[in-house]
Amino acid sequence: MPSPRKRIGFLPSEEVHEIIEKLCTANEYSQSKVTGLLVEEALRSRGVLKESYAHNLDGSDFINFSFDHKTFSKNNKSPLNVDEYAVNKKVLSDNIKMMHEFIEFKHFKKVMKQNNNIIE
């Protein structure tokens, strides 16, 4: 008997496919089941899907381990060719300024502690 719902075709990138394969192996689930769980998790994290719509599967049963990125495909550049390690000079400057102010504060605090006897 055919399902009343339409199927959704999904062709993941090579890296995503490798991650799904590892999750399938670790959890002994089909690719369809793992993909469905990942989609539901993504929708829940965006606040679109409520917990009441979750499957009976307990999320703690789903094995999710840290992946060694060296084992994945070498073609993992951003689709926009954006350098992930590019430095925003304004943010860096603000952060350095904040660090200097913090160091000055710590020095001031140290001097105040040393001179505490003079005030009392």
N, C-alpha and C positions, 0 to 999 in steps of 0.2 A: 504494500500500500504506500503510495507516494506521500511525502510530507507536504502539508499545506504551506510550509515556509519555503522561501526561495533560498537556494544555496548562494554563498558568497565566495567568489574566487579570489585567492590572494597569492601573489607571487612575490615572496620576500627577497630581499637582497641576499647575497651569498653569506654575509656575516650573520644576518638574522636567522637564516635557514640553519646554519651551524649551531647557533644558540638553541633554537627550537629542537634540533636533533639531540643535543646534549640533555635538555630537559625531558624529552621523551624517553631517552634511555634511563636516566636517573629515576624517573617516576613511573616507568612502565605504562605510559599513556600513549595514545595515538597522536599524530601531528595535529589532527583536527581538534582533539580535546585540549591539548596544550595551547594551541592558538586561541581557542575559545576562552580559556582561563585567562590568558594574557590580555585579550581584548576586554573582558569583563573587569579585570583588575585596573586597566587603564581608564575605563569609563567610570569606575568607582572613585578612582583617585582624582578625577576631574569633577566629581560631584554630580555626574549625569545619571548614574545608575545607583539606586538605593540598595542597601544591604538586603532588603527583603526579597530582591530578585535573584540573589545569589543561589548557585546550585547547592545541593546538599553536601558537596565536598567541603571538608574542613580545610581552610587555607594552610593550617600548620602541617598537613600531610604532604603538601607540595614541596618537594625538595628544590631549593633554590640556592645553589652554591656559587661562590665566587669563581668566575671564569678567568683562565689565564689568557690574556688577550694575544699573546704570542702564537697561540694555536689557531687563531682565526685568520681569515684572509688578509692579505697584505693591502688590499684595496679598500681601506677604511677611511678615506679622506671625506671631509664634509662635502655634501652635494653642492654647496655654494662656493667651494674652494676657499673657505675662510680659514685663515691661520688661527688655530685654536690657542696658540701660545703668543699671539700678538699682545703687546702691552699697551694699555690705554694710558697714555702719559699723564693725563689729568688725574685719573684715579691713583696712579702711582705717586704723583706729586702730593696729592692730598693725604695718602697713607703715610708717606715719609714725614710730612709735616705733623701729622697726628702722633707718630712715634717720637719725634723730637719733643713735642709738648709733653708727652707722657714721661719721657726721661727727665725733662726739666722738673716736672711735678715730683717724681720720685726723689730727685736730688734735693728739692726744696723740703720735702717731708723729712729726709734724713738730717738736713741741717736743723730743722725745727726740733727734732728729737734730741740732737746733740746740745742744742741751746735751751732745752727745756728747764734746766737748772737756773738759768739766768732770769727767766720770767717769774719763777716761783720764789 
